[in-house]
Amino acid sequence: MYSTLKEHLSNEYYKKDCCLSKVNGRDVPKATLADSANKKYGNQPPTLFSKIIDKSLPADVIYEDDQCMSFRDVNPQGPVHFLVIPKIPIPRMSETADDDKELLGHLLIVAKDLAKKEGLTDGYRVVINDGKNGAQSVYHLHIHVIGGRQMRWPPG
C-alpha cells in the first residue's frame, strides 16, 4: 500500500522534524505536544504507537483523553491485556524527568480505572518494559495491564 514510511505518514503531516507541516484548529494541540516532546526528549522517529495516536494505524481503543490513550494489545498475554500510553513520545521509562510525575501518575490512575472497568476485581499485573534487557519492543513508553488469569512469579 505505502512504499515508504514518509508516504504512510502522508505529505499533509510529514515534516523532517516530526512536527506538523499543515496546522489547522484540530492539529494545534498535536503540534504543541510534538514540539514540547521534541524539546524535552529529542527528535524521536515515528513508532507504531505514534501512528495509533494520530489514527494512521488502527487499534482497538478503549480510552482516550488529552494526555493518554489505551488500546488492547495485539498479542495478548492474558484474557485481558491492554496498554496505556502517553500521547507525548517519551521513549523509555528511564528517560522520564522529575516533571513527568503528574503524567506518570495519570497513566497509572487510568490503568487502575480501566482495570476496574474491564472487571479485573481479583487483581492484575502492571508492567513497564525498559530498554533492551527489559525486553522493550516499542520505544514509546507504555504500560501493560494484564489480567483475567492467575499470574506466576517470577514473570520471566
HELIX and SHEET records of a PDB file:
HELIX    1   1 LEU A    5  TYR A   13  1                                   9    
HELIX    2   2 VAL A   28  TYR A   41  1                                  14    
HELIX    3   3 LEU A   48  ILE A   53  1                                   6    
HELIX    4   4 MET A   93  GLU A   95  5                                   3    
HELIX    5   5 ASP A   98  ASP A  100  5                                   3    
HELIX    6   6 LYS A  101  LYS A  117  1                                  17    
SHEET    1   A 5 VAL A  61  GLU A  64  0                                        
SHEET    2   A 5 CYS A  68  ARG A  72 -1                                        
SHEET    3   A 5 VAL A  80  PRO A  86 -1                                        
SHEET    4   A 5 ILE A 143  GLY A 147 -1                                        
SHEET    5   A 5 TYR A 124  VAL A 127 -1                                        
END                                                                             
